Amino acid sequence: MTRRIRSCHDCRQLVELATTVRGATMPLDLGAYGTLDPAATVAAFYDGAGVLRCRTLTGDDQPHPHEDRRMPHAATCPPKVKARAARRGEVEGVIPFPRRPRQRPAPHSV
């Protein structure tokens, strides 16, 4: 089993990279959280090849017996948390910078 541990580009905290159901990479905080912690919204497990797989828990979803409850690093990264608070106007003395919507390329016509 090869754990993919990296440091966050924003806060330099160590995170473990997991692969989502759709194949994307999601950084998770190291270590498992308590089974009843509602803030830990990711269920993760190591598959037979030793790859950390994860899925998002929604609504009343609970982790399966072979899964641990984990926290997505984006929810605990101090720079990201502060930036989200500033965008919502919750930080005094900071003017939220409006983000422009991403421009998607026009579909090609045949």
Chimera marker file (.cmm) of the C-alpha trace (Angstrom):
<marker_set name="trace">
<marker id="1" x="0.000" y="0.000" z="0.000" r="1" g="1" b="0" radius="0.5"/>
<marker id="2" x="1.383" y="3.364" z="-1.031" r="1" g="1" b="0" radius="0.5"/>
<marker id="3" x="-0.102" y="6.325" z="0.815" r="1" g="1" b="0" radius="0.5"/>
<marker id="4" x="-0.127" y="9.522" z="-1.227" r="1" g="1" b="0" radius="0.5"/>
<marker id="5" x="0.756" y="12.154" z="1.366" r="1" g="1" b="0" radius="0.5"/>
<marker id="6" x="1.539" y="15.700" z="0.249" r="1" g="1" b="0" radius="0.5"/>
<marker id="7" x="1.625" y="19.137" z="1.808" r="1" g="1" b="0" radius="0.5"/>
<marker id="8" x="-1.134" y="21.642" z="1.086" r="1" g="1" b="0" radius="0.5"/>
<marker id="9" x="-0.024" y="24.437" z="-1.263" r="1" g="1" b="0" radius="0.5"/>
<marker id="10" x="-1.822" y="27.038" z="0.858" r="1" g="1" b="0" radius="0.5"/>
<marker id="11" x="-1.101" y="26.086" z="4.488" r="1" g="1" b="0" radius="0.5"/>
<marker id="12" x="1.697" y="23.463" z="4.216" r="1" g="1" b="0" radius="0.5"/>
<marker id="13" x="-0.270" y="20.981" z="6.367" r="1" g="1" b="0" radius="0.5"/>
<marker id="14" x="0.143" y="17.321" z="5.426" r="1" g="1" b="0" radius="0.5"/>
<marker id="15" x="-2.840" y="15.862" z="3.577" r="1" g="1" b="0" radius="0.5"/>
<marker id="16" x="-3.572" y="12.455" z="2.089" r="1" g="1" b="0" radius="0.5"/>
<marker id="17" x="-4.814" y="12.305" z="-1.483" r="1" g="1" b="0" radius="0.5"/>
<marker id="18" x="-7.864" y="10.138" z="-2.130" r="1" g="1" b="0" radius="0.5"/>
<marker id="19" x="-9.584" y="9.188" z="-5.369" r="1" g="1" b="0" radius="0.5"/>
<marker id="20" x="-13.292" y="10.002" z="-5.587" r="1" g="1" b="0" radius="0.5"/>
<marker id="21" x="-15.989" y="7.846" z="-7.153" r="1" g="1" b="0" radius="0.5"/>
<marker id="22" x="-15.663" y="9.905" z="-10.355" r="1" g="1" b="0" radius="0.5"/>
<marker id="23" x="-11.863" y="9.600" z="-10.471" r="1" g="1" b="0" radius="0.5"/>
<marker id="24" x="-10.967" y="13.077" z="-9.199" r="1" g="1" b="0" radius="0.5"/>
<marker id="25" x="-8.347" y="13.650" z="-6.509" r="1" g="1" b="0" radius="0.5"/>
<marker id="26" x="-9.537" y="14.963" z="-3.131" r="1" g="1" b="0" radius="0.5"/>
<marker id="27" x="-7.102" y="16.004" z="-0.371" r="1" g="1" b="0" radius="0.5"/>
<marker id="28" x="-8.195" y="14.709" z="3.039" r="1" g="1" b="0" radius="0.5"/>
<marker id="29" x="-6.921" y="15.590" z="6.500" r="1" g="1" b="0" radius="0.5"/>
<marker id="30" x="-4.730" y="12.875" z="7.972" r="1" g="1" b="0" radius="0.5"/>
<marker id="31" x="-6.397" y="10.506" z="10.422" r="1" g="1" b="0" radius="0.5"/>
<marker id="32" x="-9.941" y="9.281" z="10.900" r="1" g="1" b="0" radius="0.5"/>
<marker id="33" x="-12.621" y="11.258" z="12.703" r="1" g="1" b="0" radius="0.5"/>
<marker id="34" x="-15.174" y="9.913" z="15.151" r="1" g="1" b="0" radius="0.5"/>
<marker id="35" x="-18.025" y="7.953" z="13.655" r="1" g="1" b="0" radius="0.5"/>
<marker id="36" x="-20.561" y="10.497" z="14.900" r="1" g="1" b="0" radius="0.5"/>
<marker id="37" x="-18.728" y="13.674" z="13.894" r="1" g="1" b="0" radius="0.5"/>
<marker id="38" x="-21.186" y="15.421" z="11.517" r="1" g="1" b="0" radius="0.5"/>
<marker id="39" x="-18.476" y="17.747" z="10.179" r="1" g="1" b="0" radius="0.5"/>
<marker id="40" x="-16.502" y="14.853" z="8.672" r="1" g="1" b="0" radius="0.5"/>
<marker id="41" x="-18.459" y="14.438" z="5.455" r="1" g="1" b="0" radius="0.5"/>
<marker id="42" x="-16.301" y="11.921" z="3.583" r="1" g="1" b="0" radius="0.5"/>
<marker id="43" x="-16.242" y="8.124" z="3.866" r="1" g="1" b="0" radius="0.5"/>
<marker id="44" x="-12.869" y="6.642" z="2.856" r="1" g="1" b="0" radius="0.5"/>
<marker id="45" x="-11.313" y="3.195" z="2.557" r="1" g="1" b="0" radius="0.5"/>
<marker id="46" x="-8.267" y="1.531" z="0.998" r="1" g="1" b="0" radius="0.5"/>
<marker id="47" x="-9.139" y="-0.713" z="-1.928" r="1" g="1" b="0" radius="0.5"/>
<marker id="48" x="-7.411" y="-3.990" z="-2.776" r="1" g="1" b="0" radius="0.5"/>
<marker id="49" x="-4.639" y="-2.161" z="-4.650" r="1" g="1" b="0" radius="0.5"/>
<marker id="50" x="-3.949" y="0.076" z="-1.637" r="1" g="1" b="0" radius="0.5"/>
<marker id="51" x="-5.487" y="3.202" z="-3.183" r="1" g="1" b="0" radius="0.5"/>
<marker id="52" x="-7.454" y="5.453" z="-0.827" r="1" g="1" b="0" radius="0.5"/>
<marker id="53" x="-10.986" y="5.770" z="-2.236" r="1" g="1" b="0" radius="0.5"/>
<marker id="54" x="-13.607" y="8.195" z="-0.957" r="1" g="1" b="0" radius="0.5"/>
<marker id="55" x="-17.203" y="9.236" z="-1.361" r="1" g="1" b="0" radius="0.5"/>
<marker id="56" x="-19.134" y="12.198" z="-0.006" r="1" g="1" b="0" radius="0.5"/>
<marker id="57" x="-21.698" y="11.506" z="2.687" r="1" g="1" b="0" radius="0.5"/>
<marker id="58" x="-24.966" y="13.330" z="2.029" r="1" g="1" b="0" radius="0.5"/>
<marker id="59" x="-28.133" y="13.531" z="4.063" r="1" g="1" b="0" radius="0.5"/>
<marker id="60" x="-28.429" y="10.548" z="6.396" r="1" g="1" b="0" radius="0.5"/>
<marker id="61" x="-25.633" y="8.548" z="4.714" r="1" g="1" b="0" radius="0.5"/>
<marker id="62" x="-23.370" y="6.681" z="7.102" r="1" g="1" b="0" radius="0.5"/>
<marker id="63" x="-19.983" y="5.088" z="6.390" r="1" g="1" b="0" radius="0.5"/>
<marker id="64" x="-20.010" y="1.384" z="5.619" r="1" g="1" b="0" radius="0.5"/>
<marker id="65" x="-18.261" y="-0.901" z="8.158" r="1" g="1" b="0" radius="0.5"/>
<marker id="66" x="-15.041" y="-0.926" z="6.085" r="1" g="1" b="0" radius="0.5"/>
<marker id="67" x="-14.947" y="2.895" z="5.733" r="1" g="1" b="0" radius="0.5"/>
<marker id="68" x="-13.574" y="5.602" z="8.019" r="1" g="1" b="0" radius="0.5"/>
<marker id="69" x="-15.136" y="9.033" z="8.391" r="1" g="1" b="0" radius="0.5"/>
<marker id="70" x="-12.683" y="11.654" z="7.109" r="1" g="1" b="0" radius="0.5"/>
<marker id="71" x="-12.575" y="15.435" z="6.689" r="1" g="1" b="0" radius="0.5"/>
<marker id="72" x="-11.946" y="17.123" z="3.323" r="1" g="1" b="0" radius="0.5"/>
<marker id="73" x="-8.943" y="19.411" z="3.745" r="1" g="1" b="0" radius="0.5"/>
<marker id="74" x="-10.717" y="22.294" z="1.982" r="1" g="1" b="0" radius="0.5"/>
<marker id="75" x="-13.009" y="22.506" z="5.026" r="1" g="1" b="0" radius="0.5"/>
<marker id="76" x="-10.126" y="22.966" z="7.511" r="1" g="1" b="0" radius="0.5"/>
<marker id="77" x="-7.408" y="24.779" z="5.510" r="1" g="1" b="0" radius="0.5"/>
<marker id="78" x="-7.031" y="28.188" z="7.265" r="1" g="1" b="0" radius="0.5"/>
<marker id="79" x="-6.364" y="30.256" z="4.098" r="1" g="1" b="0" radius="0.5"/>
<marker id="80" x="-9.326" y="28.684" z="2.287" r="1" g="1" b="0" radius="0.5"/>
<marker id="81" x="-11.638" y="29.078" z="5.293" r="1" g="1" b="0" radius="0.5"/>
<marker id="82" x="-10.647" y="32.746" z="5.621" r="1" g="1" b="0" radius="0.5"/>
<marker id="83" x="-11.155" y="33.363" z="1.895" r="1" g="1" b="0" radius="0.5"/>
<marker id="84" x="-14.653" y="31.845" z="2.005" r="1" g="1" b="0" radius="0.5"/>
<marker id="85" x="-15.527" y="33.987" z="5.029" r="1" g="1" b="0" radius="0.5"/>
<marker id="86" x="-14.279" y="37.104" z="3.223" r="1" g="1" b="0" radius="0.5"/>
<marker id="87" x="-16.403" y="36.301" z="0.166" r="1" g="1" b="0" radius="0.5"/>
<marker id="88" x="-19.445" y="36.031" z="2.439" r="1" g="1" b="0" radius="0.5"/>
<marker id="89" x="-18.575" y="39.380" z="4.068" r="1" g="1" b="0" radius="0.5"/>
<marker id="90" x="-17.864" y="37.851" z="7.507" r="1" g="1" b="0" radius="0.5"/>
<marker id="91" x="-14.354" y="39.313" z="7.922" r="1" g="1" b="0" radius="0.5"/>
<marker id="92" x="-14.125" y="42.953" z="9.035" r="1" g="1" b="0" radius="0.5"/>
<marker id="93" x="-11.996" y="45.255" z="6.936" r="1" g="1" b="0" radius="0.5"/>
<marker id="94" x="-11.971" y="42.956" z="3.921" r="1" g="1" b="0" radius="0.5"/>
<marker id="95" x="-13.873" y="43.824" z="0.791" r="1" g="1" b="0" radius="0.5"/>
<marker id="96" x="-14.973" y="40.624" z="-0.946" r="1" g="1" b="0" radius="0.5"/>
<marker id="97" x="-13.566" y="40.328" z="-4.432" r="1" g="1" b="0" radius="0.5"/>
<marker id="98" x="-16.314" y="39.169" z="-6.803" r="1" g="1" b="0" radius="0.5"/>
<marker id="99" x="-15.285" y="36.166" z="-8.827" r="1" g="1" b="0" radius="0.5"/>
<marker id="100" x="-16.105" y="36.116" z="-12.488" r="1" g="1" b="0" radius="0.5"/>
<marker id="101" x="-17.924" y="32.998" z="-13.643" r="1" g="1" b="0" radius="0.5"/>
<marker id="102" x="-15.783" y="30.593" z="-15.625" r="1" g="1" b="0" radius="0.5"/>
<marker id="103" x="-16.232" y="30.924" z="-19.346" r="1" g="1" b="0" radius="0.5"/>
<marker id="104" x="-16.929" y="27.559" z="-20.871" r="1" g="1" b="0" radius="0.5"/>
<marker id="105" x="-15.840" y="27.076" z="-24.472" r="1" g="1" b="0" radius="0.5"/>
<marker id="106" x="-18.622" y="26.931" z="-27.004" r="1" g="1" b="0" radius="0.5"/>
<marker id="107" x="-19.431" y="23.411" z="-28.193" r="1" g="1" b="0" radius="0.5"/>
<marker id="108" x="-18.071" y="22.500" z="-31.590" r="1" g="1" b="0" radius="0.5"/>
<marker id="109" x="-20.673" y="22.192" z="-34.277" r="1" g="1" b="0" radius="0.5"/>
<marker id="110" x="-20.349" y="19.434" z="-36.838" r="1" g="1" b="0" radius="0.5"/>
<link id1="1" id2="2" r="1" g="1" b="0" radius="0.2"/>
<link id1="2" id2="3" r="1" g="1" b="0" radius="0.2"/>
<link id1="3" id2="4" r="1" g="1" b="0" radius="0.2"/>
<link id1="4" id2="5" r="1" g="1" b="0" radius="0.2"/>
<link id1="5" id2="6" r="1" g="1" b="0" radius="0.2"/>
<link id1="6" id2="7" r="1" g="1" b="0" radius="0.2"/>
<link id1="7" id2="8" r="1" g="1" b="0" radius="0.2"/>
<link id1="8" id2="9" r="1" g="1" b="0" radius="0.2"/>
<link id1="9" id2="10" r="1" g="1" b="0" radius="0.2"/>
<link id1="10" id2="11" r="1" g="1" b="0" radius="0.2"/>
<link id1="11" id2="12" r="1" g="1" b="0" radius="0.2"/>
<link id1="12" id2="13" r="1" g="1" b="0" radius="0.2"/>
<link id1="13" id2="14" r="1" g="1" b="0" radius="0.2"/>
<link id1="14" id2="15" r="1" g="1" b="0" radius="0.2"/>
<link id1="15" id2="16" r="1" g="1" b="0" radius="0.2"/>
<link id1="16" id2="17" r="1" g="1" b="0" radius="0.2"/>
<link id1="17" id2="18" r="1" g="1" b="0" radius="0.2"/>
<link id1="18" id2="19" r="1" g="1" b="0" radius="0.2"/>
<link id1="19" id2="20" r="1" g="1" b="0" radius="0.2"/>
<link id1="20" id2="21" r="1" g="1" b="0" radius="0.2"/>
<link id1="21" id2="22" r="1" g="1" b="0" radius="0.2"/>
<link id1="22" id2="23" r="1" g="1" b="0" radius="0.2"/>
<link id1="23" id2="24" r="1" g="1" b="0" radius="0.2"/>
<link id1="24" id2="25" r="1" g="1" b="0" radius="0.2"/>
<link id1="25" id2="26" r="1" g="1" b="0" radius="0.2"/>
<link id1="26" id2="27" r="1" g="1" b="0" radius="0.2"/>
<link id1="27" id2="28" r="1" g="1" b="0" radius="0.2"/>
<link id1="28" id2="29" r="1" g="1" b="0" radius="0.2"/>
<link id1="29" id2="30" r="1" g="1" b="0" radius="0.2"/>
<link id1="30" id2="31" r="1" g="1" b="0" radius="0.2"/>
<link id1="31" id2="32" r="1" g="1" b="0" radius="0.2"/>
<link id1="32" id2="33" r="1" g="1" b="0" radius="0.2"/>
<link id1="33" id2="34" r="1" g="1" b="0" radius="0.2"/>
<link id1="34" id2="35" r="1" g="1" b="0" radius="0.2"/>
<link id1="35" id2="36" r="1" g="1" b="0" radius="0.2"/>
<link id1="36" id2="37" r="1" g="1" b="0" radius="0.2"/>
<link id1="37" id2="38" r="1" g="1" b="0" radius="0.2"/>
<link id1="38" id2="39" r="1" g="1" b="0" radius="0.2"/>
<link id1="39" id2="40" r="1" g="1" b="0" radius="0.2"/>
<link id1="40" id2="41" r="1" g="1" b="0" radius="0.2"/>
<link id1="41" id2="42" r="1" g="1" b="0" radius="0.2"/>
<link id1="42" id2="43" r="1" g="1" b="0" radius="0.2"/>
<link id1="43" id2="44" r="1" g="1" b="0" radius="0.2"/>
<link id1="44" id2="45" r="1" g="1" b="0" radius="0.2"/>
<link id1="45" id2="46" r="1" g="1" b="0" radius="0.2"/>
<link id1="46" id2="47" r="1" g="1" b="0" radius="0.2"/>
<link id1="47" id2="48" r="1" g="1" b="0" radius="0.2"/>
<link id1="48" id2="49" r="1" g="1" b="0" radius="0.2"/>
<link id1="49" id2="50" r="1" g="1" b="0" radius="0.2"/>
<link id1="50" id2="51" r="1" g="1" b="0" radius="0.2"/>
<link id1="51" id2="52" r="1" g="1" b="0" radius="0.2"/>
<link id1="52" id2="53" r="1" g="1" b="0" radius="0.2"/>
<link id1="53" id2="54" r="1" g="1" b="0" radius="0.2"/>
<link id1="54" id2="55" r="1" g="1" b="0" radius="0.2"/>
<link id1="55" id2="56" r="1" g="1" b="0" radius="0.2"/>
<link id1="56" id2="57" r="1" g="1" b="0" radius="0.2"/>
<link id1="57" id2="58" r="1" g="1" b="0" radius="0.2"/>
<link id1="58" id2="59" r="1" g="1" b="0" radius="0.2"/>
<link id1="59" id2="60" r="1" g="1" b="0" radius="0.2"/>
<link id1="60" id2="61" r="1" g="1" b="0" radius="0.2"/>
<link id1="61" id2="62" r="1" g="1" b="0" radius="0.2"/>
<link id1="62" id2="63" r="1" g="1" b="0" radius="0.2"/>
<link id1="63" id2="64" r="1" g="1" b="0" radius="0.2"/>
<link id1="64" id2="65" r="1" g="1" b="0" radius="0.2"/>
<link id1="65" id2="66" r="1" g="1" b="0" radius="0.2"/>
<link id1="66" id2="67" r="1" g="1" b="0" radius="0.2"/>
<link id1="67" id2="68" r="1" g="1" b="0" radius="0.2"/>
<link id1="68" id2="69" r="1" g="1" b="0" radius="0.2"/>
<link id1="69" id2="70" r="1" g="1" b="0" radius="0.2"/>
<link id1="70" id2="71" r="1" g="1" b="0" radius="0.2"/>
<link id1="71" id2="72" r="1" g="1" b="0" radius="0.2"/>
<link id1="72" id2="73" r="1" g="1" b="0" radius="0.2"/>
<link id1="73" id2="74" r="1" g="1" b="0" radius="0.2"/>
<link id1="74" id2="75" r="1" g="1" b="0" radius="0.2"/>
<link id1="75" id2="76" r="1" g="1" b="0" radius="0.2"/>
<link id1="76" id2="77" r="1" g="1" b="0" radius="0.2"/>
<link id1="77" id2="78" r="1" g="1" b="0" radius="0.2"/>
<link id1="78" id2="79" r="1" g="1" b="0" radius="0.2"/>
<link id1="79" id2="80" r="1" g="1" b="0" radius="0.2"/>
<link id1="80" id2="81" r="1" g="1" b="0" radius="0.2"/>
<link id1="81" id2="82" r="1" g="1" b="0" radius="0.2"/>
<link id1="82" id2="83" r="1" g="1" b="0" radius="0.2"/>
<link id1="83" id2="84" r="1" g="1" b="0" radius="0.2"/>
<link id1="84" id2="85" r="1" g="1" b="0" radius="0.2"/>
<link id1="85" id2="86" r="1" g="1" b="0" radius="0.2"/>
<link id1="86" id2="87" r="1" g="1" b="0" radius="0.2"/>
<link id1="87" id2="88" r="1" g="1" b="0" radius="0.2"/>
<link id1="88" id2="89" r="1" g="1" b="0" radius="0.2"/>
<link id1="89" id2="90" r="1" g="1" b="0" radius="0.2"/>
<link id1="90" id2="91" r="1" g="1" b="0" radius="0.2"/>
<link id1="91" id2="92" r="1" g="1" b="0" radius="0.2"/>
<link id1="92" id2="93" r="1" g="1" b="0" radius="0.2"/>
<link id1="93" id2="94" r="1" g="1" b="0" radius="0.2"/>
<link id1="94" id2="95" r="1" g="1" b="0" radius="0.2"/>
<link id1="95" id2="96" r="1" g="1" b="0" radius="0.2"/>
<link id1="96" id2="97" r="1" g="1" b="0" radius="0.2"/>
<link id1="97" id2="98" r="1" g="1" b="0" radius="0.2"/>
<link id1="98" id2="99" r="1" g="1" b="0" radius="0.2"/>
<link id1="99" id2="100" r="1" g="1" b="0" radius="0.2"/>
<link id1="100" id2="101" r="1" g="1" b="0" radius="0.2"/>
<link id1="101" id2="102" r="1" g="1" b="0" radius="0.2"/>
<link id1="102" id2="103" r="1" g="1" b="0" radius="0.2"/>
<link id1="103" id2="104" r="1" g="1" b="0" radius="0.2"/>
<link id1="104" id2="105" r="1" g="1" b="0" radius="0.2"/>
<link id1="105" id2="106" r="1" g="1" b="0" radius="0.2"/>
<link id1="106" id2="107" r="1" g="1" b="0" radius="0.2"/>
<link id1="107" id2="108" r="1" g="1" b="0" radius="0.2"/>
<link id1="108" id2="109" r="1" g="1" b="0" radius="0.2"/>
<link id1="109" id2="110" r="1" g="1" b="0" radius="0.2"/>
</marker_set>
